[in-house]
Amino acid sequence: MKLSLPHSSPMRRKAFTYGVATASFQIEGGAEHRLPCIWDTFCATPGKIRDGSDGQVACDHFNRWREDLDLIQSLGVDAYRFSIAWGRILHQDGSVNEAGAQFYLDLLDEMNRRNIKAYVTLYHWDLPQHLADQGGWLNRETAYQFRDYADKVTRLFGDRVHAYATFNEPFCSAYLGYEVGIHAPGEASAAKGRQAAHHILLAHGLAMPVLQRNAPNALNGIVLNFTPCYPLTDSDADKAAADYADDYINQWYIKPLFDGEYPEIIQSLPEAVQPQIQPGDMEIIAQPLDFLGVNFYTREMYRAADSAPYESVIVEGVERTDIGWEIYPQAFTDLLVSLNERYRLPPIYITENGAAMADQVVDGEVPDEDRIRYYQGHLAAVDSAISQGVDVRGYFAWSLMDNFEWAEGYLKRFGLVRVDYDTQQRTIKASGYAYRDFIGERD
């Protein structure tokens, strides 16, 4: 089974960037060589991770990074998106950990030698535990700590990096981590979720001028995830519920970046839930961006509820991935077109898209045609958005390889490459070969 797009598609051109993506805590391991982070603490809390696992070893990328670069190069991609572990590159006092820094410098230098562009994410959820002990993202000071961290990293890396993202998915850090508590640090309070979100966005805004100063030749931006919200029926009540959910889940994180304000629903929240916003904060947050990273996996359905602004609905009889997410590529097109109509956007990169599937190993191979179908549908959805005027410049498959999937542990596999966690053997799946061949057929 192949991946294909019409010959006329801009996504068939060499100028369009294709890559693969990972995150530090999910693949690196090497925990003894870095500071503890909130996910170490969360993993050590009984009942938080479905299979009781942790990220101490993960994919052992810390020791196998050269082998993994061989894998990346064999897939023929233009770029590799990965994140920096804050607690690996800085000591607790904020000074540079020379050994940790060297790990990333060696990785970057080898990527540049192989002509693989580095797309670096500064924060992919692994806040050092000592900062969490001081309040984490509930503490406004953490935003300034992040600015200083961004300053040190960008000075250290010099001109080695093609693109920087300040944050990956602020929604997940704030909502899943502080509002509903299913991610680290496991807080569960609407007020904490909204305040954490504001401080993360503030941290982004504080860091952007630092990135532009220290890395003027890099693309500097942020990565947001979106889960489009659809009404269960065409009733006005269900449409209003879906609109409210969209503002609360999606627009809350993008509107401040481009409009310098939160959605109007902020006024409907109890005063105790509304974040504390200091004068000038929104101007800091709304810094110009060189690019916007968009992560997309699925959509959600909503209906009106008696005791809440909206209620999520599980729809029966639809195709889903192994993690339970509906496969609905049209939502990807709808999302990109609607964002483009709503905001004055910089160029967009699809920084994550992919599927967890119940892979089977057959005679040493992984014939994951269901994943190939997922990619085919979603690549076509991006192509459709481009044809409707959306400026998309690149696409990163999530993920390079199977890894620690947060609260799911190692139960869900998103990789183009299979990882045997007992032996650390890597096996390219059929989807990996299909992605390689598709990229190799560009004009």
Buried (B, 14 or more C-beta within 10 A) or exposed (E): BEBBBEEEBBBBEEEBBBBBBBBBBBBBBBBEBBBBBBBBBBBEEEEBBBEEBBBEBBBBBBEBBEEBBEBBBEBBBBBBBBBBBBBBBBEEEEEBBEEBBEBBBEBBEBBBEEEBBBBBBBBBBBBBBEBBEEBBBBBBEBBBBBBBBBBBBBEBBEEBBBBBBBBBBBBBBBBBBBBBBBBBBBBEBBBBBBBBBBBBBBBBBBBBBBBBEBBEEBBBBBBBBBBBBBBBEEEEEBBBBBBBBBBBBBBBBBBBBBBEEBBEBBEEBEEEBBBEBEEEBBEBBBBEBBBBBBBBBBBBBBBBEEEEBBBBBEEEEEEBBBBEBBBBBEBBBBBBBBBBEEBEBBBBBBBBBBBBBEBEEEEEBBBBBBBBBBBBBBBBBBBBBBBEEBBBBBBBBBBBBBBBBBBBBBBBBBBBBBBEBEEBEBBBBBBBBBBBBBBEBBE
